[in-house]
């Protein structure tokens, strides 16, 4: 069985993976084009095609419609299916018969991805029951009321739950497409694609930083310089007092201002940055786990294992093996 799985993975890496994007009524043009733009920049590793539930034109959230070359039948050929976001005004209370019939064509084992409000479609199809997922922060209350059996996390940019991945609003579709490349082919190719598309390979923080909140007064000092300072010293045992002292603020003022700007506490942000740096070292180097833990500021390898597992649900060894295989 293991040999068959390894053979399947090898074949997948040597051919272009077919990604089928489903455009529904009210689709956002920006999100609809993301998979083609991002995955299409990955040196021919992906073939991206777009379809509608009936093969006909679909009205977008803008002042135009789009015509596609494919009907729902191409969903049966997909390695990965992407449900593009639709305007909240077009989110149906339940799946239409056409949408349900189209999704039924997706073959078992295919990976399914949603961008923004596309998560409503997956949830309505029952694919997210009992699973962790995310969507745009502004529709989380509606999502929870409709789908109480989904473990919704409104604070993250995307959720990777194995064969089903969900992302937050708008530009988080870029984040999840880059994550797919990183997961399939390693960080080197993902970073190359990010440079080509002039986007950050990894964005800091979650979507909590984008939730509407009062804008600080123009005269208010920023914590940005201190964040840059901390990123250059992740291996040091930084404390809240160290950060506040660098910013020239009291502990209370610094913590409040940091949370206003970043959407999370300084402590949580530091852990996130250390985990991110550790992931890079696990992908790009053969350093022992304990050495990586010290390089990024975790006291022990056990601490790194704990935080990595809490963040992405796997051990350092599993994460390294996955990405070394992808490379």
C-alpha positions in Angstrom: 0.0 0.0 0.0 2.8 2.4 0.9 4.6 1.6 -2.3 1.4 2.4 -4.3 1.0 5.7 -2.5 4.6 6.7 -3.2 4.2 5.7 -6.9 1.1 7.8 -7.1 2.9 10.8 -5.5 5.8 10.4 -7.9 3.4 10.4 -10.9 1.6 13.4 -9.6 4.9 15.3 -9.4 5.9 14.5 -12.9 2.7 15.7 -14.6 0.7 18.9 -14.5 -2.0 18.7 -11.8 -5.4 19.6 -13.2 -7.1 22.3 -11.1 -10.7 23.0 -12.0 -12.2 26.3 -10.7 -16.0 26.4 -10.3 -17.5 29.8 -11.1 -21.0 30.3 -9.6 -23.5 33.1 -10.0 -22.3 36.3 -8.4 -18.6 35.2 -8.5 -16.0 37.9 -7.7 -13.7 38.3 -10.8 -10.6 38.9 -8.6 -11.0 35.7 -6.7 -12.0 33.8 -9.9 -8.7 34.7 -11.5 -6.4 33.9 -8.6 -5.8 30.1 -9.2 -5.0 30.7 -12.9 -2.7 33.6 -12.1 -0.8 32.1 -9.1 -0.8 28.4 -10.0 -0.2 29.3 -13.6 3.1 30.9 -12.7 4.4 27.6 -11.2 6.5 26.4 -14.2 3.8 24.3 -15.8 3.1 22.3 -12.6 -0.6 23.0 -12.8 -3.2 23.1 -15.6 -6.0 25.4 -14.5 -9.4 25.3 -16.2 -12.6 27.1 -15.3 -16.2 25.8 -15.5 -19.7 26.7 -14.6 -22.5 24.4 -13.4 -24.1 24.4 -16.9 -21.3 25.4 -19.2 -22.9 28.8 -19.9 -21.9 32.3 -19.0 -22.1 33.4 -15.3 -22.9 36.8 -13.9 -20.1 38.2 -11.8 -20.3 40.5 -8.8 -19.1 43.3 -11.1 -20.9 44.9 -14.0 -20.1 42.1 -16.5 -20.6 38.4 -17.1 -17.9 35.8 -18.0 -18.1 33.1 -20.5 -16.1 29.9 -19.9 -15.1 27.0 -22.2 -16.1 24.1 -19.9 -19.2 22.7 -18.3 -19.4 20.7 -15.0 -18.1 17.5 -16.6 -14.5 18.7 -16.2 -15.0 18.5 -12.4 -14.7 14.7 -12.8 -11.1 15.1 -14.2 -9.9 17.4 -11.4 -7.0 16.7 -9.0 -8.0 19.8 -7.2 -11.3 21.7 -7.3 -11.5 25.4 -6.3 -14.8 27.0 -5.3 -14.4 30.7 -6.1 -15.9 33.3 -3.8 -19.3 34.9 -4.5 -20.8 38.1 -3.2 -22.7 37.5 0.1 -25.9 38.8 -1.6 -25.8 35.7 -3.8 -25.1 33.1 -1.1 -28.0 30.7 -1.4 -29.7 29.2 1.7 -29.0 25.7 0.2 -27.3 24.2 -2.8 -29.2 24.5 -6.1 -29.9 21.3 -7.9 -27.4 22.2 -10.6 -24.6 23.0 -8.1 -25.2 19.8 -6.1 -25.1 17.8 -9.3 -21.9 19.5 -10.4 -20.2 18.8 -7.0 -21.3 15.2 -7.2 -19.0 14.8 -10.3 -15.9 15.5 -8.1 -14.1 12.2 -7.9 -13.2 10.6 -4.5 -9.7 11.6 -3.4 -9.7 15.0 -5.2 -8.6 17.9 -3.1 -11.2 20.6 -2.6 -10.4 24.3 -1.9 -12.6 27.3 -1.2 -11.8 30.9 -1.4 -13.7 33.3 0.9 -17.4 32.7 0.8 -16.9 29.5 -1.2 -16.8 27.8 2.2 -20.6 28.3 2.3 -20.9 26.0 -0.7 -18.7 23.3 0.9 -20.5 23.5 4.1 -23.9 23.3 2.4 -22.7 20.2 0.7 -21.9 18.7 4.1 -18.1 18.5 3.3 -17.1 20.6 6.4 -19.1 18.9 9.1 -16.9 18.2 12.0 -13.9 19.8 10.3 -12.0 23.0 10.9 -12.6 25.7 8.4 -12.5 29.5 7.8 -14.2 32.1 5.7 -14.4 35.9 5.5 -14.6 37.5 9.0 -17.6 39.6 8.1 -19.9 36.6 7.4 -18.8 34.4 10.3 -21.9 35.0 12.3 -24.1 33.9 9.4 -21.9 31.0 8.7 -22.0 29.7 12.3 -25.8 30.1 12.5 -26.2 28.0 9.3 -23.5 25.4 9.9 -23.1 24.8 13.6 -21.4 21.5 13.0 -18.4 23.2 11.4 -15.4 24.1 13.6 -15.1 27.7 12.3 -11.8 29.6 12.9 -12.4 33.2 11.9 -8.9 34.4 12.9 -6.7 32.7 10.3 -6.0 33.4 6.6 -6.5 29.8 5.6 -7.1 26.3 7.1 -5.4 23.2 5.6 -7.4 20.2 6.7 -5.8 17.7 4.4 -8.0 17.1 1.4 -10.2 20.1 2.2 -8.7 23.6 2.4 -10.6 26.9 3.1 -9.4 30.5 3.0 -10.6 33.8 4.3 -11.6 36.9 2.3 -10.3 38.1 -1.0 -6.5 38.1 -1.1 -6.2 35.1 1.2 -7.0 33.2 -2.0 -3.4 34.1 -3.0 -2.1 32.8 0.3 -3.8 29.5 -0.1 -2.7 29.1 -3.7 0.9 29.7 -2.6 0.4 27.2 0.2 -0.7 24.6 -2.3 2.4 25.1 -4.3 4.5 25.0 -1.2 2.8 21.8 -0.1 3.0 20.1 -3.5 6.4 21.2 -4.7 8.3 22.9 -1.8 9.1 26.4 -0.6 11.6 27.2 -3.3 9.0 27.1 -6.1 6.4 28.8 -4.0 8.8 31.7 -3.2 9.7 32.0 -6.9 6.0 32.2 -7.8 5.5 34.9 -5.1 8.3 36.9 -6.6 6.9 36.6 -10.1 3.5 37.8 -8.9 5.0 40.5 -6.6 3.2 39.2 -3.5 4.6 38.1 -0.1 5.3 34.4 0.1 3.9 34.3 3.6 1.8 37.0 5.2 2.1 37.7 8.9 -0.8 37.3 11.3 -4.3 36.2 10.6 -7.4 38.0 9.4 -8.1 39.5 12.8 -5.8 42.3 11.9 -8.2 43.3 9.0 -11.4 43.4 11.1 -12.9 46.9 11.3 -11.6 48.8 14.3 -10.8 52.4 15.2 -7.8 53.8 13.3 -5.0 55.1 15.6 -4.5 58.9 15.7 -1.8 60.0 13.1 0.4 61.1 16.0 0.3 57.7 17.6 3.7 55.9 17.6 3.7 52.6 15.6 5.1 49.2 16.7 6.4 48.5 13.2 10.0 49.3 13.9 10.0 47.1 16.9 8.5 44.2 14.9 11.3 44.5 12.4 13.8 44.7 15.3 12.3 41.5 16.8 12.4 39.6 13.6 16.1 40.2 13.3 16.5 38.7 16.9 14.1 35.8 17.0 16.9 33.6 18.4 17.1 35.8 21.5 14.9 35.3 24.5 12.7 38.3 23.8 10.1 39.4 26.4 7.3 41.8 26.3 9.4 44.2 28.4 12.2 44.0 25.8 9.8 44.9 23.0 8.1 47.7 25.0 11.5 49.2 25.9 12.6 49.2 22.3 9.4 51.0 21.3 9.8 53.4 24.2 6.4 52.6 25.6 4.9 51.3 28.8 4.1 47.5 28.8 0.3 48.3 28.8 0.5 50.9 26.0 2.7 48.7 23.8 0.5 45.6 24.2 -2.6 47.6 23.4 -1.1 49.4 20.4 0.5 46.2 19.1 -2.8 44.4 19.2 -4.5 47.3 17.4 -2.0 47.2 14.6 -1.4 43.4 14.2 -4.6 41.9 15.5 -3.0 39.7 18.0 -0.9 39.9 21.2 2.9 40.4 21.1 3.4 37.0 22.6 1.3 35.2 20.1 2.9 37.1 17.2 6.4 36.1 18.4 5.4 32.4 18.5 4.0 32.7 15.1 7.1 34.3 13.7 9.3 31.6 15.3 7.2 28.8 13.9 7.3 30.5 10.5 11.1 30.7 10.7 11.3 27.1 11.9 9.2 25.9 9.0 11.6 27.6 6.6 14.6 26.0 8.2 12.9 22.6 8.2 12.1 23.0 4.5 15.4 24.4 3.3 18.1 22.9 5.7 19.1 19.6 7.3 19.7 21.1 10.7 18.6 19.0 13.7 15.3 19.9 15.3 17.0 21.0 18.5 19.4 23.3 16.6 16.5 24.8 14.7 14.6 25.4 18.0 17.6 27.4 19.3 18.0 29.3 16.1 14.4 30.6 16.2 14.1 31.3 19.9 12.4 28.2 21.4 14.1 26.9 24.5 14.0 23.3 23.5 13.2 21.0 20.6 10.1 19.8 22.6 8.9 23.4 22.7 9.2 23.7 18.9 7.4 20.4 18.5 4.6 21.6 20.7 4.1 24.9 18.9 4.5 23.5 15.4 1.9 20.8 16.2 -0.5 23.4 17.6 -0.1 25.6 14.5 -0.3 23.1 11.7 -1.0 19.7 13.4 2.2 17.8 12.5 5.6 17.1 14.0 8.8 18.7 12.7 9.9 15.3 11.3 6.7 14.9 9.4 6.8 18.5 8.1 10.4 18.1 6.9 9.7 14.8 5.3 6.7 16.3 3.4 8.6 19.2 2.0 11.8 17.3 1.3 9.7 14.9 -0.7 8.1 17.9 -2.5 11.6 19.3 -3.3 
